[in-house]
Amino acid sequence: MKNSSFSKAVPASKHLWDVVVIGAGPAGCLAARDLALRGATVLLVERKAIPRPKICGACLNHRGSHVLKTAGLESLLASPTVSSANLFHLQVGRCVCRLGVGNMHVAPRSWLDGELARFAEAAGANVVTETEARVAGVESILEDDHEHRSVEVLLKPSHGEVRSVRAGAAVVADGLGHPSLQGGHGWSEQVAPTSRVGMGATFSSDHRFYQEGTIYMGVGRHGYIGVVRLSDGRLNCAAAVDPSWLSSSGGLAGAADRLLIEARLPVPTELAQASW
């Protein structure tokens, strides 16, 4: 698909939407696209710019690929940006396990989310970026002697005033913590004390150990780290570590370095200068 510059402003002519979808990740984009294809008026709202970096591994497992195929988006998997991985390399110190994983797909999440948002827009959804959304409440509207319920959503662009829109329904797909539901509605964020911190980076590296077509995973006492080579030659790293251990590691790059060393995986020299 051709690149699209998404709007940062909600269309002024529309006051009542069939559905407001909050969050333009894979779930939100696919929901918005499917609803628009079914004839609904859809507003898809994303609080960040698109594309944007995501703290997430760059791999699609077989179920993820199947979802794209079922949605009629198999063409995405044939993109030059997408490569294949057929081997999983798991290393814990001296213990190494290499498993065949069939044909998995490797694609940068920033690229994938951007493409899915463009497909949603092409289907008729209105995509608005750099705008925070919060569900304000549900009200009853009397129209033609029939009572209808509508959801009020407050929209706050990165530059501009807060605006209220209404919809017949809201789909909340804004990730962990669901910030759009904070401040009422019986929702509260709870973080387990044992939760780990996610971190990620993508950087150029010609380290010979990390080959295209293999997913590398290193496991240590305080977390784990995955490494995969993208089709453009860069390395994508994603990890989850204990918060207290992260604090004693001298930063994100230091934690990634320690994880790789403990798992006895090679440390790319470019890792320390990467943007985490």
SVG drawing of the C-alpha trace seen along z (x, -y; Angstrom):
<svg xmlns="http://www.w3.org/2000/svg" viewBox="-42 -24 74 53">
<polyline fill="none" stroke="black" stroke-width="0.4" points="0.0,0.0 1.0,-3.6 2.1,-5.6 -0.6,-7.6 -0.2,-10.6 -2.8,-10.0 -4.9,-13.0 -4.3,-14.5 -7.8,-16.0 -11.2,-14.3 -13.5,-15.2 -15.6,-18.2 -18.7,-17.0 -19.2,-13.8 -20.8,-14.0 -22.0,-10.4 -20.0,-7.4 -21.1,-3.8 -17.9,-2.7 -14.8,-4.5 -11.8,-2.1 -9.1,-3.2 -5.6,-1.9 -4.1,-1.3 -2.2,1.9 -3.0,5.1 -6.2,5.7 -7.5,2.2 -6.6,1.9 -8.2,5.2 -11.3,4.5 -11.6,1.0 -11.0,2.5 -13.6,5.3 -16.2,2.9 -15.7,0.4 -15.9,3.2 -19.3,4.1 -20.6,0.5 -20.1,-1.0 -18.8,-4.5 -15.5,-4.0 -13.1,-6.4 -9.8,-4.8 -7.8,-6.8 -4.1,-6.3 -2.2,-8.4 1.2,-8.1 2.4,-8.9 2.4,-6.1 4.8,-4.4 6.2,-4.2 8.7,-1.9 7.2,0.9 8.7,2.8 7.9,6.1 9.6,9.0 9.5,8.8 8.1,12.3 4.7,13.5 3.9,17.1 1.7,19.3 -1.5,18.2 -0.6,14.5 0.0,15.3 -3.2,17.3 -5.2,14.3 -3.7,12.1 -4.6,14.7 -8.1,15.1 -8.6,11.3 -7.6,11.3 -4.2,9.6 -1.9,12.4 -0.2,9.9 1.5,8.4 3.4,11.6 4.8,11.5 6.3,8.0 10.1,7.6 10.0,6.2 8.9,9.7 11.4,12.6 11.0,16.2 12.4,18.0 12.5,21.8 14.8,22.4 14.5,21.5 17.8,21.3 17.3,21.4 20.4,21.0 20.7,21.1 24.4,21.0 26.0,24.2 22.7,25.7 21.6,25.2 18.4,26.3 17.7,25.8 14.2,26.6 12.6,26.4 9.6,24.1 8.3,24.4 7.7,21.2 7.4,18.3 7.4,14.7 9.7,11.9 8.6,8.3 9.2,5.0 6.2,4.1 6.4,0.4 6.1,1.4 3.3,4.0 1.2,1.6 1.5,-1.1 0.4,1.2 -2.6,2.4 -3.6,-1.1 -3.4,-1.9 -5.6,1.1 -8.1,-0.1 -8.1,-3.6 -8.5,-2.1 -11.6,-0.1 -13.2,-3.4 -12.2,-3.9 -11.1,-7.4 -7.6,-7.1 -6.6,-9.9 -3.1,-9.8 -1.3,-11.7 -4.5,-11.9 -5.3,-10.6 -8.7,-9.0 -10.6,-8.4 -14.0,-6.8 -16.1,-9.4 -19.3,-7.5 -22.4,-6.0 -25.7,-8.0 -29.2,-7.2 -30.5,-9.1 -34.2,-9.2 -34.7,-9.3 -37.9,-8.6 -39.4,-7.2 -36.6,-4.7 -33.9,-4.8 -30.4,-4.4 -27.2,-4.2 -24.2,-6.1 -20.6,-6.2 -18.9,-9.5 -15.2,-9.6 -13.0,-12.6 -10.2,-13.2 -7.1,-15.2 -4.7,-15.9 -1.1,-16.5 -1.7,-20.1 -5.2,-21.3 -8.2,-21.4 -10.1,-18.4 -13.1,-17.4 -16.0,-15.1 -17.4,-12.6 -20.1,-10.0 -20.5,-6.5 -22.9,-3.6 -20.0,-1.5 -16.3,-1.8 -13.7,0.9 -10.8,0.5 -7.6,1.9 -5.0,-0.4 -2.7,2.2 -1.6,2.9 -3.1,0.7 -5.9,-0.6 -5.3,-4.3 -8.5,-5.1 -10.5,-3.5 -8.8,-5.1 -10.7,-7.4 -13.9,-5.3 -16.0,-2.7 -15.0,-0.1 -11.5,0.3 -8.3,0.0 -4.7,1.0 -3.1,3.6 0.6,4.6 1.8,7.8 4.8,7.4 6.7,10.0 6.0,8.3 9.1,7.8 10.0,4.7 9.9,4.9 12.6,3.3 13.6,3.4 15.9,2.0 16.6,2.3 20.1,1.5 22.6,2.2 25.0,5.0 27.0,7.4 27.7,9.9 28.1,13.3 26.6,15.4 23.1,14.0 21.8,15.3 18.6,14.5 16.1,17.3 16.8,18.1 15.1,16.8 17.6,16.6 16.5,16.7 18.7,16.3 17.5,17.0 19.1,15.8 18.2,15.7 16.6,12.3 15.0,12.3 15.2,13.3 16.2,11.7 15.3,12.5 17.3,11.6 16.3,11.8 17.7,10.5 15.4,8.4 15.2,8.6 17.1,5.3 20.0,6.7 19.4,5.0 19.0,6.8 15.9,6.6 16.2,7.3 13.4,7.6 13.7,8.5 11.9,8.7 13.9,8.3 13.3,7.9 13.0,4.2 15.4,4.4 18.0,6.2 17.6,3.6 18.3,0.8 21.6,2.4 22.7,3.1 23.5,-0.5 20.6,-1.0 18.8,0.9 21.8,1.6 23.7,2.8 20.9,5.2 20.8,6.6 24.6,7.0 24.4,9.0 21.6,11.2 23.4,12.2 26.6,12.9 24.8,15.0 23.1,17.0 26.4,17.3 25.2,15.6 27.5,13.2 27.1,9.5 27.0,7.3 29.4,4.3 26.7,2.0 24.3,3.0 25.7,0.3 25.0,-2.5 21.5,-1.3 18.4,-3.4 16.5,-1.4"/>
</svg>
